Amino acid sequence: MPINTVLNWVQLALAVLLTASILLQSRGSGLSSAFGGEGNVYRTKRGIEKRLFQASVVLSILFLGVALANVLV
């Protein structure tokens, strides 16, 4: 198998995992505080939310690295 094919498959898998990890994260209140919702200014991430955030950061770095490697090869 050529290296370009392997890098394309790895990049595709990372893209799917990164998308899933971002979509699984809980959303902030957004503009709801302007319309009478709770106004949580600062909230710490705990448990699975923290791990999901860390996984998103790691997956994004890996995706960037594979994308650069795919361009350079």
Biopython code that builds the backbone (N, CA, C, O; Angstrom):
import numpy as np
from Bio.PDB.StructureBuilder import StructureBuilder

atoms = [
    (1, "MET", "N", (0.832, -1.188, 0.000)),
    (1, "MET", "CA", (0.000, 0.000, 0.000)),
    (1, "MET", "C", (0.878, 1.253, 0.000)),
    (1, "MET", "O", (1.787, 1.369, 0.822)),
    (2, "PRO", "N", (0.618, 2.173, -0.897)),
    (2, "PRO", "CA", (1.397, 3.419, -0.893)),
    (2, "PRO", "C", (1.114, 4.246, 0.361)),
    (2, "PRO", "O", (0.039, 4.159, 0.956)),
    (3, "ILE", "N", (2.091, 5.036, 0.739)),
    (3, "ILE", "CA", (1.982, 5.833, 1.957)),
    (3, "ILE", "C", (0.876, 6.884, 1.847)),
    (3, "ILE", "O", (0.248, 7.234, 2.847)),
    (4, "ASN", "N", (0.637, 7.389, 0.628)),
    (4, "ASN", "CA", (-0.428, 8.382, 0.447)),
    (4, "ASN", "C", (-1.794, 7.799, 0.778)),
    (4, "ASN", "O", (-2.637, 8.473, 1.369)),
    (5, "THR", "N", (-2.009, 6.552, 0.399)),
    (5, "THR", "CA", (-3.285, 5.899, 0.691)),
    (5, "THR", "C", (-3.462, 5.711, 2.186)),
    (5, "THR", "O", (-4.550, 5.928, 2.719)),
    (6, "VAL", "N", (-2.402, 5.309, 2.860)),
    (6, "VAL", "CA", (-2.468, 5.119, 4.315)),
    (6, "VAL", "C", (-2.736, 6.447, 5.011)),
    (6, "VAL", "O", (-3.565, 6.518, 5.919)),
    (7, "LEU", "N", (-2.043, 7.493, 4.593)),
    (7, "LEU", "CA", (-2.254, 8.813, 5.196)),
    (7, "LEU", "C", (-3.665, 9.333, 4.942)),
    (7, "LEU", "O", (-4.258, 9.971, 5.811)),
    (8, "ASN", "N", (-4.200, 9.063, 3.758)),
    (8, "ASN", "CA", (-5.575, 9.490, 3.474)),
    (8, "ASN", "C", (-6.567, 8.779, 4.387)),
    (8, "ASN", "O", (-7.495, 9.409, 4.894)),
    (9, "TRP", "N", (-6.388, 7.477, 4.605)),
    (9, "TRP", "CA", (-7.294, 6.723, 5.475)),
    (9, "TRP", "C", (-7.158, 7.162, 6.929)),
    (9, "TRP", "O", (-8.152, 7.258, 7.649)),
    (10, "VAL", "N", (-5.932, 7.427, 7.355)),
    (10, "VAL", "CA", (-5.719, 7.899, 8.729)),
    (10, "VAL", "C", (-6.351, 9.276, 8.914)),
    (10, "VAL", "O", (-6.974, 9.549, 9.941)),
    (11, "GLN", "N", (-6.187, 10.134, 7.919)),
    (11, "GLN", "CA", (-6.772, 11.466, 7.995)),
    (11, "GLN", "C", (-8.298, 11.394, 8.016)),
    (11, "GLN", "O", (-8.940, 12.154, 8.741)),
    (12, "LEU", "N", (-8.873, 10.507, 7.245)),
    (12, "LEU", "CA", (-10.324, 10.331, 7.242)),
    (12, "LEU", "C", (-10.822, 9.832, 8.597)),
    (12, "LEU", "O", (-11.829, 10.324, 9.108)),
    (13, "ALA", "N", (-10.128, 8.868, 9.176)),
    (13, "ALA", "CA", (-10.520, 8.346, 10.488)),
    (13, "ALA", "C", (-10.400, 9.420, 11.564)),
    (13, "ALA", "O", (-11.276, 9.544, 12.420)),
    (14, "LEU", "N", (-9.316, 10.197, 11.523)),
    (14, "LEU", "CA", (-9.148, 11.275, 12.491)),
    (14, "LEU", "C", (-10.219, 12.351, 12.326)),
    (14, "LEU", "O", (-10.691, 12.917, 13.313)),
    (15, "ALA", "N", (-10.599, 12.632, 11.094)),
    (15, "ALA", "CA", (-11.645, 13.628, 10.850)),
    (15, "ALA", "C", (-12.977, 13.184, 11.448)),
    (15, "ALA", "O", (-13.689, 13.990, 12.047)),
    (16, "VAL", "N", (-13.313, 11.905, 11.287)),
    (16, "VAL", "CA", (-14.563, 11.387, 11.844)),
    (16, "VAL", "C", (-14.513, 11.417, 13.369)),
    (16, "VAL", "O", (-15.480, 11.829, 14.009)),
    (17, "LEU", "N", (-13.399, 10.985, 13.956)),
    (17, "LEU", "CA", (-13.268, 10.987, 15.414)),
    (17, "LEU", "C", (-13.286, 12.405, 15.986)),
    (17, "LEU", "O", (-13.899, 12.652, 17.025)),
    (18, "LEU", "N", (-12.625, 13.319, 15.316)),
    (18, "LEU", "CA", (-12.595, 14.709, 15.774)),
    (18, "LEU", "C", (-13.985, 15.331, 15.702)),
    (18, "LEU", "O", (-14.400, 16.036, 16.622)),
    (19, "THR", "N", (-14.692, 15.076, 14.631)),
    (19, "THR", "CA", (-16.055, 15.593, 14.501)),
    (19, "THR", "C", (-16.952, 15.037, 15.597)),
    (19, "THR", "O", (-17.730, 15.774, 16.202)),
    (20, "ALA", "N", (-16.843, 13.747, 15.849)),
    (20, "ALA", "CA", (-17.665, 13.124, 16.893)),
    (20, "ALA", "C", (-17.330, 13.685, 18.270)),
    (20, "ALA", "O", (-18.228, 13.943, 19.071)),
    (21, "SER", "N", (-16.040, 13.876, 18.550)),
    (21, "SER", "CA", (-15.663, 14.382, 19.873)),
    (21, "SER", "C", (-16.113, 15.831, 20.075)),
    (21, "SER", "O", (-16.443, 16.221, 21.195)),
    (22, "ILE", "N", (-16.131, 16.616, 19.024)),
    (22, "ILE", "CA", (-16.606, 17.994, 19.141)),
    (22, "ILE", "C", (-18.124, 18.027, 19.307)),
    (22, "ILE", "O", (-18.641, 18.808, 20.105)),
    (23, "LEU", "N", (-18.832, 17.196, 18.570)),
    (23, "LEU", "CA", (-20.286, 17.190, 18.664)),
    (23, "LEU", "C", (-20.787, 16.631, 19.989)),
    (23, "LEU", "O", (-21.886, 16.979, 20.423)),
    (24, "LEU", "N", (-20.014, 15.780, 20.637)),
    (24, "LEU", "CA", (-20.426, 15.202, 21.910)),
    (24, "LEU", "C", (-20.228, 16.142, 23.090)),
    (24, "LEU", "O", (-20.770, 15.897, 24.168)),
    (25, "GLN", "N", (-19.465, 17.207, 22.908)),
    (25, "GLN", "CA", (-19.230, 18.130, 24.011)),
    (25, "GLN", "C", (-20.487, 18.929, 24.288)),
    (25, "GLN", "O", (-21.250, 19.258, 23.379)),
    (26, "SER", "N", (-20.694, 19.241, 25.578)),
    (26, "SER", "CA", (-21.887, 20.004, 25.946)),
    (26, "SER", "C", (-21.730, 21.439, 25.489)),
    (26, "SER", "O", (-20.630, 21.992, 25.483)),
    (27, "ARG", "N", (-22.826, 22.018, 25.113)),
    (27, "ARG", "CA", (-22.794, 23.389, 24.621)),
    (27, "ARG", "C", (-22.952, 24.357, 25.772)),
    (27, "ARG", "O", (-23.598, 24.045, 26.773)),
    (28, "GLY", "N", (-22.360, 25.535, 25.632)),
    (28, "GLY", "CA", (-22.496, 26.585, 26.633)),
    (28, "GLY", "C", (-23.863, 27.231, 26.539)),
    (28, "GLY", "O", (-24.668, 26.870, 25.680)),
    (29, "SER", "N", (-24.123, 28.165, 27.401)),
    (29, "SER", "CA", (-25.434, 28.806, 27.431)),
    (29, "SER", "C", (-25.626, 29.770, 26.269)),
    (29, "SER", "O", (-26.762, 30.067, 25.899)),
    (30, "GLY", "N", (-24.544, 30.260, 25.691)),
    (30, "GLY", "CA", (-24.649, 31.158, 24.553)),
    (30, "GLY", "C", (-25.355, 32.450, 24.917)),
    (30, "GLY", "O", (-24.964, 33.120, 25.874)),
    (31, "LEU", "N", (-26.378, 32.808, 24.176)),
    (31, "LEU", "CA", (-27.120, 34.045, 24.417)),
    (31, "LEU", "C", (-28.271, 33.861, 25.392)),
    (31, "LEU", "O", (-29.027, 34.803, 25.626)),
    (32, "SER", "N", (-28.422, 32.675, 25.965)),
    (32, "SER", "CA", (-29.564, 32.463, 26.852)),
    (32, "SER", "C", (-29.486, 33.338, 28.101)),
    (32, "SER", "O", (-30.516, 33.662, 28.692)),
    (33, "SER", "N", (-28.272, 33.725, 28.509)),
    (33, "SER", "CA", (-28.164, 34.599, 29.677)),
    (33, "SER", "C", (-28.703, 36.001, 29.378)),
    (33, "SER", "O", (-29.146, 36.705, 30.285)),
    (34, "ALA", "N", (-28.665, 36.395, 28.120)),
    (34, "ALA", "CA", (-29.198, 37.699, 27.756)),
    (34, "ALA", "C", (-30.724, 37.711, 27.793)),
    (34, "ALA", "O", (-31.337, 38.772, 27.911)),
    (35, "PHE", "N", (-31.330, 36.540, 27.694)),
    (35, "PHE", "CA", (-32.791, 36.445, 27.676)),
    (35, "PHE", "C", (-33.339, 35.810, 28.943)),
    (35, "PHE", "O", (-34.410, 35.206, 28.907)),
    (36, "GLY", "N", (-32.636, 35.930, 30.058)),
    (36, "GLY", "CA", (-33.150, 35.462, 31.331)),
    (36, "GLY", "C", (-32.656, 34.104, 31.776)),
    (36, "GLY", "O", (-33.090, 33.613, 32.818)),
    (37, "GLY", "N", (-31.767, 33.482, 31.029)),
    (37, "GLY", "CA", (-31.227, 32.186, 31.438)),
    (37, "GLY", "C", (-30.137, 32.362, 32.478)),
    (37, "GLY", "O", (-29.823, 33.479, 32.886)),
    (38, "GLU", "N", (-29.577, 31.266, 32.893)),
    (38, "GLU", "CA", (-28.482, 31.347, 33.861)),
    (38, "GLU", "C", (-27.268, 31.985, 33.220)),
    (38, "GLU", "O", (-26.974, 31.755, 32.047)),
    (39, "GLY", "N", (-26.569, 32.785, 33.998)),
    (39, "GLY", "CA", (-25.393, 33.474, 33.477)),
    (39, "GLY", "C", (-24.113, 32.903, 34.048)),
    (39, "GLY", "O", (-23.373, 33.616, 34.727)),
    (40, "ASN", "N", (-23.833, 31.638, 33.791)),
    (40, "ASN", "CA", (-22.586, 31.032, 34.272)),
    (40, "ASN", "C", (-21.434, 31.594, 33.454)),
    (40, "ASN", "O", (-21.304, 31.315, 32.262)),
    (41, "VAL", "N", (-20.609, 32.384, 34.110)),
    (41, "VAL", "CA", (-19.494, 32.991, 33.405)),
    (41, "VAL", "C", (-18.336, 32.007, 33.307)),
    (41, "VAL", "O", (-17.714, 31.878, 32.253)),
    (42, "TYR", "N", (-18.050, 31.319, 34.398)),
    (42, "TYR", "CA", (-16.925, 30.388, 34.415)),
    (42, "TYR", "C", (-17.393, 29.063, 34.991)),
    (42, "TYR", "O", (-18.062, 29.016, 36.023)),
    (43, "ARG", "N", (-17.031, 27.997, 34.308)),
    (43, "ARG", "CA", (-17.426, 26.672, 34.745)),
    (43, "ARG", "C", (-16.264, 25.725, 34.463)),
    (43, "ARG", "O", (-15.707, 25.734, 33.365)),
    (44, "THR", "N", (-15.900, 24.914, 35.442)),
    (44, "THR", "CA", (-14.799, 23.983, 35.237)),
    (44, "THR", "C", (-15.314, 22.698, 34.612)),
    (44, "THR", "O", (-16.436, 22.264, 34.876)),
    (45, "LYS", "N", (-14.483, 22.105, 33.790)),
    (45, "LYS", "CA", (-14.824, 20.834, 33.175)),
    (45, "LYS", "C", (-14.452, 19.723, 34.150)),
    (45, "LYS", "O", (-13.390, 19.765, 34.771)),
    (46, "ARG", "N", (-15.322, 18.735, 34.282)),
    (46, "ARG", "CA", (-15.067, 17.627, 35.188)),
    (46, "ARG", "C", (-15.398, 16.315, 34.508)),
    (46, "ARG", "O", (-16.252, 16.257, 33.623)),
    (47, "GLY", "N", (-14.725, 15.274, 34.925)),
    (47, "GLY", "CA", (-15.052, 13.928, 34.490)),
    (47, "GLY", "C", (-14.923, 13.716, 33.003)),
    (47, "GLY", "O", (-13.908, 14.050, 32.393)),
    (48, "ILE", "N", (-15.980, 13.150, 32.423)),
    (48, "ILE", "CA", (-15.959, 12.789, 31.012)),
    (48, "ILE", "C", (-15.879, 14.015, 30.117)),
    (48, "ILE", "O", (-15.323, 13.951, 29.021)),
    (49, "GLU", "N", (-16.430, 15.128, 30.576)),
    (49, "GLU", "CA", (-16.371, 16.361, 29.789)),
    (49, "GLU", "C", (-14.917, 16.821, 29.622)),
    (49, "GLU", "O", (-14.525, 17.287, 28.553)),
    (50, "LYS", "N", (-14.134, 16.686, 30.678)),
    (50, "LYS", "CA", (-12.724, 17.068, 30.630)),
    (50, "LYS", "C", (-11.948, 16.138, 29.706)),
    (50, "LYS", "O", (-11.119, 16.592, 28.917)),
    (51, "ARG", "N", (-12.218, 14.830, 29.803)),
    (51, "ARG", "CA", (-11.530, 13.858, 28.940)),
    (51, "ARG", "C", (-11.893, 14.066, 27.472)),
    (51, "ARG", "O", (-11.046, 13.927, 26.590)),
    (52, "LEU", "N", (-13.148, 14.395, 27.221)),
    (52, "LEU", "CA", (-13.590, 14.637, 25.857)),
    (52, "LEU", "C", (-12.922, 15.881, 25.279)),
    (52, "LEU", "O", (-12.548, 15.902, 24.106)),
    (53, "PHE", "N", (-12.775, 16.906, 26.095)),
    (53, "PHE", "CA", (-12.078, 18.117, 25.663)),
    (53, "PHE", "C", (-10.610, 17.823, 25.358)),
    (53, "PHE", "O", (-10.077, 18.284, 24.348)),
    (54, "GLN", "N", (-9.961, 17.056, 26.232)),
    (54, "GLN", "CA", (-8.563, 16.698, 26.012)),
    (54, "GLN", "C", (-8.411, 15.837, 24.767)),
    (54, "GLN", "O", (-7.454, 16.001, 24.010)),
    (55, "ALA", "N", (-9.351, 14.921, 24.551)),
    (55, "ALA", "CA", (-9.305, 14.085, 23.350)),
    (55, "ALA", "C", (-9.470, 14.926, 22.094)),
    (55, "ALA", "O", (-8.837, 14.650, 21.076)),
    (56, "SER", "N", (-10.309, 15.945, 22.157)),
    (56, "SER", "CA", (-10.494, 16.833, 21.005)),
    (56, "SER", "C", (-9.213, 17.583, 20.671)),
    (56, "SER", "O", (-8.873, 17.758, 19.501)),
    (57, "VAL", "N", (-8.511, 18.023, 21.699)),
    (57, "VAL", "CA", (-7.251, 18.739, 21.477)),
    (57, "VAL", "C", (-6.211, 17.800, 20.858)),
    (57, "VAL", "O", (-5.533, 18.171, 19.900)),
    (58, "VAL", "N", (-6.088, 16.600, 21.398)),
    (58, "VAL", "CA", (-5.120, 15.633, 20.880)),
    (58, "VAL", "C", (-5.470, 15.232, 19.452)),
    (58, "VAL", "O", (-4.588, 15.160, 18.597)),
    (59, "LEU", "N", (-6.749, 14.970, 19.186)),
    (59, "LEU", "CA", (-7.169, 14.590, 17.836)),
    (59, "LEU", "C", (-6.934, 15.712, 16.837)),
    (59, "LEU", "O", (-6.570, 15.449, 15.691)),
    (60, "SER", "N", (-7.134, 16.953, 17.249)),
    (60, "SER", "CA", (-6.900, 18.066, 16.324)),
    (60, "SER", "C", (-5.422, 18.223, 16.000)),
    (60, "SER", "O", (-5.063, 18.537, 14.865)),
    (61, "ILE", "N", (-4.561, 18.006, 16.993)),
    (61, "ILE", "CA", (-3.118, 18.072, 16.746)),
    (61, "ILE", "C", (-2.679, 16.940, 15.822)),
    (61, "ILE", "O", (-1.884, 17.149, 14.905)),
    (62, "LEU", "N", (-3.200, 15.741, 16.069)),
    (62, "LEU", "CA", (-2.881, 14.606, 15.198)),
    (62, "LEU", "C", (-3.392, 14.840, 13.772)),
    (62, "LEU", "O", (-2.701, 14.533, 12.801)),
    (63, "PHE", "N", (-4.587, 15.378, 13.657)),
    (63, "PHE", "CA", (-5.145, 15.661, 12.334)),
    (63, "PHE", "C", (-4.280, 16.665, 11.579)),
    (63, "PHE", "O", (-4.017, 16.497, 10.388)),
    (64, "LEU", "N", (-3.843, 17.702, 12.274)),
    (64, "LEU", "CA", (-2.975, 18.695, 11.638)),
    (64, "LEU", "C", (-1.660, 18.061, 11.196)),
    (64, "LEU", "O", (-1.181, 18.327, 10.094)),
    (65, "GLY", "N", (-1.077, 17.224, 12.051)),
    (65, "GLY", "CA", (0.175, 16.568, 11.707)),
    (65, "GLY", "C", (0.048, 15.646, 10.505)),
    (65, "GLY", "O", (0.909, 15.643, 9.625)),
    (66, "VAL", "N", (-1.031, 14.858, 10.465)),
    (66, "VAL", "CA", (-1.245, 13.953, 9.326)),
    (66, "VAL", "C", (-1.536, 14.734, 8.054)),
    (66, "VAL", "O", (-1.101, 14.342, 6.971)),
    (67, "ALA", "N", (-2.266, 15.829, 8.176)),
    (67, "ALA", "CA", (-2.552, 16.654, 6.995)),
    (67, "ALA", "C", (-1.267, 17.264, 6.429)),
    (67, "ALA", "O", (-1.070, 17.304, 5.215)),
    (68, "LEU", "N", (-0.407, 17.732, 7.318)),
    (68, "LEU", "CA", (0.884, 18.269, 6.850)),
    (68, "LEU", "C", (1.761, 17.185, 6.232)),
    (68, "LEU", "O", (2.420, 17.407, 5.217)),
    (69, "ALA", "N", (1.760, 16.023, 6.853)),
    (69, "ALA", "CA", (2.543, 14.905, 6.312)),
    (69, "ALA", "C", (2.001, 14.487, 4.954)),
    (69, "ALA", "O", (2.763, 14.137, 4.052)),
    (70, "ASN", "N", (0.690, 14.524, 4.815)),
    (70, "ASN", "CA", (0.066, 14.135, 3.539)),
    (70, "ASN", "C", (0.430, 15.129, 2.435)),
    (70, "ASN", "O", (0.593, 14.726, 1.284)),
    (71, "VAL", "N", (0.558, 16.388, 2.752)),
    (71, "VAL", "CA", (0.922, 17.396, 1.760)),
    (71, "VAL", "C", (2.396, 17.257, 1.376)),
    (71, "VAL", "O", (2.755, 17.404, 0.208)),
    (72, "LEU", "N", (3.237, 16.974, 2.356)),
    (72, "LEU", "CA", (4.679, 16.945, 2.104)),
    (72, "LEU", "C", (5.144, 15.662, 1.420)),
    (72, "LEU", "O", (6.214, 15.641, 0.811)),
    (73, "VAL", "N", (4.364, 14.606, 1.512)),
    (73, "VAL", "CA", (4.785, 13.320, 0.906)),
    (73, "VAL", "C", (4.310, 13.220, -0.502)),
    (73, "VAL", "O", (4.564, 12.218, -1.170)),
]
sb = StructureBuilder()
sb.init_structure("model")
sb.init_model(0)
sb.init_chain("A")
sb.init_seg("    ")
for serial, (resi, resn, name, xyz) in enumerate(atoms, 1):
    if name == "N":
        sb.init_residue(resn, " ", resi, " ")
    sb.init_atom(name, np.array(xyz, "f"), 0.0, 1.0, " ", f" {name:<3s}", serial, name[0])
structure = sb.get_structure()
